[in-house]
Amino acid sequence: MKPIIEFCANNAGFGTGEAIRKVRELQDCDVYEYGCLTNCGTCFMFPYVLVDGEPVEAENADRLYERILLKIKESASAD
């Protein structure tokens, strides 16, 4: 099953969009952008996404990209 990556358009100021662009290039996954994921506290403080419904956050967009890839690998090995 392809991983589902969801991100909040309001989080783009942290460079989340760039991390998502990289994920789209390398991974076979479904990526969805929403106006809000109702996780405003995290969204205000850190770059973050949801990977298969679970929050993944980091201190910057580069680290977020690394954590997204790690979460995708963890999910694939659990299947």
N, C-alpha and C positions, 0 to 999 in steps of 0.2 A: 504494500500500500504506500502511495506517495505521501511524504510528510506535508502537513499543512502549516504554512507560515502566515501569521496574521500580524499586521502592524498598523499603528495609529498614525494618521497623517499629521496629527499635532506633534508627534515626536520627531519629525523630520529635522528640526533644529539641531539635534544631536548627531546628525549624519546617518540616521537609521536607513534612509533611502539608498545611500551608497552601499551599505552592508547588504541590503535586500537585492540591489542590482547584481552584486557579486554572487550572491546565493543563486539567483536566477540563471546566471551564466554557467555555474558549475554543477548544480543539483537538479535532479528531476523531481520537482516539488510543485505544489500548488501554492501560489502567493496571493494573498488578498490584502488590499488596503482599505481601511475603514476610517471614517471621520473620528471615531472614538471607540475605544475598547473598554471603557468604564474602569480603567485602572489609573486614574488621574494622579494619584500620589506618586507612583512609580514613573509615570510618563513625564511628570514635571521635573523629576530628579535625575533620571538616567535614560540612556538609550535602551529600549527593550522591544521585544516581540513576543508573540505566543507561538510556540512550536507544538503542534498537536494539542493545543489548548493549555499548555503549561508555560508560565512566564519564564523568559530568559532575559536577563539584564546584564549590563556591564558598565564599566566606568567610561568607555568611549566606543565609537563605532567600529574600530578595528578589532577590539576585544570582543564586541558583540558578534561580529562575523565569525570569529573563532569559536565562540560558545554556541552559536547556531549550528555550525558544522559538527561540533562535538555532540550536541543534543540529537541531531539527525542520525549520527552513527550509533549512539546509544539506543535510539528507538529502533533502528534497523536490526541491531543485534538482539533485541528483545523479541522481535517477531519470529 
